[in-house]
Amino acid sequence: MRYRVKKKQPNSKMCLVCGLKNSFGLYTSFYELENGELLAVFKPREEHQGYPGRLHGGIVSTILDETIGRAIMISHDHEFWGVTMEISVRFKKTGSTGPGAACCWADFEGYQKNF
């Protein structure tokens, strides 16, 4: 199914994931969709590979982590950012560094304050 983009979330300058001025960055864009999900889009480059032509799992996990952290912004009007306290990833397929874009979706279901 396709959903319309409601809003593009801001990028920063030097963030590894979304920084527009970071020469080592992933230049990821984040879009809030009309169904309440967050869509992350980036174009894997050759320097993001693990094995030749395969996207490194650490890069995939980094995109996932940032997407999860930003999903909270949808329902909290960008008042604060979420942080990941623990993450466990199981890969079903390898990613490619070939042409095209990689995407990640997340939605926010709730949070727990841990101070």
C-alpha positions as YAML, in Angstrom:
chain: A
units: angstrom
residues:
- id: 1
  name: MET
  ca: [0.00, 0.00, 0.00]
- id: 2
  name: ARG
  ca: [1.10, 3.55, -0.62]
- id: 3
  name: TYR
  ca: [0.64, 6.41, 1.80]
- id: 4
  name: ARG
  ca: [1.08, 10.11, 1.33]
- id: 5
  name: VAL
  ca: [3.88, 11.99, 3.02]
- id: 6
  name: LYS
  ca: [2.54, 14.39, 5.63]
- id: 7
  name: LYS
  ca: [5.85, 15.94, 6.64]
- id: 8
  name: LYS
  ca: [9.59, 15.63, 6.14]
- id: 9
  name: GLN
  ca: [11.54, 15.53, 9.39]
- id: 10
  name: PRO
  ca: [14.57, 17.84, 9.68]
- id: 11
  name: ASN
  ca: [18.12, 16.79, 8.88]
- id: 12
  name: SER
  ca: [21.10, 17.93, 10.89]
- id: 13
  name: LYS
  ca: [24.56, 18.95, 9.70]
- id: 14
  name: MET
  ca: [26.89, 16.33, 11.16]
- id: 15
  name: CYS
  ca: [24.76, 13.36, 12.24]
- id: 16
  name: LEU
  ca: [26.15, 10.08, 10.86]
- id: 17
  name: VAL
  ca: [22.67, 9.06, 9.70]
- id: 18
  name: CYS
  ca: [21.00, 12.26, 8.50]
- id: 19
  name: GLY
  ca: [23.79, 14.86, 8.44]
- id: 20
  name: LEU
  ca: [23.96, 16.75, 5.18]
- id: 21
  name: LYS
  ca: [27.51, 18.05, 5.79]
- id: 22
  name: ASN
  ca: [29.02, 14.78, 7.07]
- id: 23
  name: SER
  ca: [31.19, 13.33, 4.29]
- id: 24
  name: PHE
  ca: [31.03, 9.90, 5.99]
- id: 25
  name: GLY
  ca: [27.26, 10.12, 6.49]
- id: 26
  name: LEU
  ca: [24.36, 8.17, 5.09]
- id: 27
  name: TYR
  ca: [22.34, 11.28, 4.09]
- id: 28
  name: THR
  ca: [19.10, 9.64, 5.18]
- id: 29
  name: SER
  ca: [15.76, 11.44, 4.81]
- id: 30
  name: PHE
  ca: [12.85, 10.76, 7.16]
- id: 31
  name: TYR
  ca: [9.21, 11.19, 6.16]
- id: 32
  name: GLU
  ca: [6.10, 11.07, 8.34]
- id: 33
  name: LEU
  ca: [3.33, 9.22, 6.50]
- id: 34
  name: GLU
  ca: [-0.42, 9.72, 6.72]
- id: 35
  name: ASN
  ca: [-0.86, 6.28, 8.36]
- id: 36
  name: GLY
  ca: [1.32, 7.30, 11.33]
- id: 37
  name: GLU
  ca: [4.45, 5.49, 10.20]
- id: 38
  name: LEU
  ca: [7.90, 6.97, 9.67]
- id: 39
  name: LEU
  ca: [9.75, 6.18, 6.46]
- id: 40
  name: ALA
  ca: [13.55, 6.39, 6.26]
- id: 41
  name: VAL
  ca: [15.15, 6.51, 2.80]
- id: 42
  name: PHE
  ca: [18.83, 6.43, 1.90]
- id: 43
  name: LYS
  ca: [20.98, 5.35, -1.02]
- id: 44
  name: PRO
  ca: [23.65, 2.81, -0.01]
- id: 45
  name: ARG
  ca: [27.05, 3.57, -1.49]
- id: 46
  name: GLU
  ca: [29.99, 1.28, -2.18]
- id: 47
  name: GLU
  ca: [31.73, 2.43, 1.03]
- id: 48
  name: HIS
  ca: [28.77, 1.06, 3.05]
- id: 49
  name: GLN
  ca: [29.48, -2.54, 2.09]
- id: 50
  name: GLY
  ca: [30.64, -5.42, 4.23]
- id: 51
  name: TYR
  ca: [31.16, -8.16, 1.67]
- id: 52
  name: PRO
  ca: [31.47, -6.92, -1.93]
- id: 53
  name: GLY
  ca: [28.13, -5.56, -3.12]
- id: 54
  name: ARG
  ca: [26.41, -6.29, 0.22]
- id: 55
  name: LEU
  ca: [25.26, -3.60, 2.63]
- id: 56
  name: HIS
  ca: [26.99, -3.93, 6.01]
- id: 57
  name: GLY
  ca: [24.68, -5.12, 8.79]
- id: 58
  name: GLY
  ca: [25.95, -2.37, 11.08]
- id: 59
  name: ILE
  ca: [24.72, 0.24, 8.60]
- id: 60
  name: VAL
  ca: [21.32, -1.45, 8.44]
- id: 61
  name: SER
  ca: [21.15, -1.51, 12.26]
- id: 62
  name: THR
  ca: [22.16, 2.16, 12.42]
- id: 63
  name: ILE
  ca: [19.34, 3.18, 10.09]
- id: 64
  name: LEU
  ca: [16.89, 1.08, 12.11]
- id: 65
  name: ASP
  ca: [18.10, 2.64, 15.38]
- id: 66
  name: GLU
  ca: [17.68, 6.20, 14.08]
- id: 67
  name: THR
  ca: [14.26, 5.42, 12.61]
- id: 68
  name: ILE
  ca: [13.06, 4.01, 15.93]
- id: 69
  name: GLY
  ca: [14.41, 7.05, 17.79]
- id: 70
  name: ARG
  ca: [12.67, 9.46, 15.43]
- id: 71
  name: ALA
  ca: [9.30, 7.67, 15.34]
- id: 72
  name: ILE
  ca: [8.39, 9.18, 18.71]
- id: 73
  name: MET
  ca: [8.57, 12.65, 17.14]
- id: 74
  name: ILE
  ca: [5.43, 11.97, 15.11]
- id: 75
  name: SER
  ca: [3.12, 11.81, 18.10]
- id: 76
  name: HIS
  ca: [4.99, 14.33, 20.26]
- id: 77
  name: ASP
  ca: [5.26, 17.23, 17.81]
- id: 78
  name: HIS
  ca: [9.07, 17.07, 17.70]
- id: 79
  name: GLU
  ca: [9.33, 17.99, 21.41]
- id: 80
  name: PHE
  ca: [11.87, 15.29, 22.14]
- id: 81
  name: TRP
  ca: [13.80, 12.45, 20.56]
- id: 82
  name: GLY
  ca: [13.70, 8.82, 21.57]
- id: 83
  name: VAL
  ca: [16.85, 6.86, 22.30]
- id: 84
  name: THR
  ca: [17.38, 3.15, 21.97]
- id: 85
  name: MET
  ca: [18.34, 1.42, 25.21]
- id: 86
  name: GLU
  ca: [18.62, -2.02, 23.66]
- id: 87
  name: ILE
  ca: [18.38, -3.37, 20.14]
- id: 88
  name: SER
  ca: [18.50, -6.89, 18.75]
- id: 89
  name: VAL
  ca: [18.42, -7.43, 15.00]
- id: 90
  name: ARG
  ca: [17.92, -10.61, 13.02]
- id: 91
  name: PHE
  ca: [18.50, -10.28, 9.29]
- id: 92
  name: LYS
  ca: [16.35, -12.23, 6.84]
- id: 93
  name: LYS
  ca: [18.05, -11.03, 3.66]
- id: 94
  name: THR
  ca: [21.21, -9.22, 2.69]
- id: 95
  name: GLY
  ca: [21.06, -5.65, 1.50]
- id: 96
  name: SER
  ca: [22.67, -4.43, -1.69]
- id: 97
  name: THR
  ca: [24.92, -1.45, -2.33]
- id: 98
  name: GLY
  ca: [23.75, -1.39, -5.94]
- id: 99
  name: PRO
  ca: [21.49, 1.19, -7.56]
- id: 100
  name: GLY
  ca: [18.28, 2.21, -5.86]
- id: 101
  name: ALA
  ca: [17.30, 3.29, -2.39]
- id: 102
  name: ALA
  ca: [16.96, 1.41, 0.88]
- id: 103
  name: CYS
  ca: [13.90, 2.04, 3.06]
- id: 104
  name: CYS
  ca: [12.96, 1.44, 6.68]
- id: 105
  name: TRP
  ca: [9.52, 1.91, 8.29]
- id: 106
  name: ALA
  ca: [8.61, 2.35, 11.95]
- id: 107
  name: ASP
  ca: [5.61, 3.41, 13.97]
- id: 108
  name: PHE
  ca: [5.34, 4.59, 17.55]
- id: 109
  name: GLU
  ca: [3.21, 2.55, 19.91]
- id: 110
  name: GLY
  ca: [4.23, 3.93, 23.29]
- id: 111
  name: TYR
  ca: [7.17, 4.60, 25.52]
- id: 112
  name: GLN
  ca: [8.45, 4.05, 29.01]
- id: 113
  name: LYS
  ca: [10.32, 6.67, 31.01]
- id: 114
  name: ASN
  ca: [13.50, 5.28, 32.47]
- id: 115
  name: PHE
  ca: [15.30, 7.73, 34.72]
...
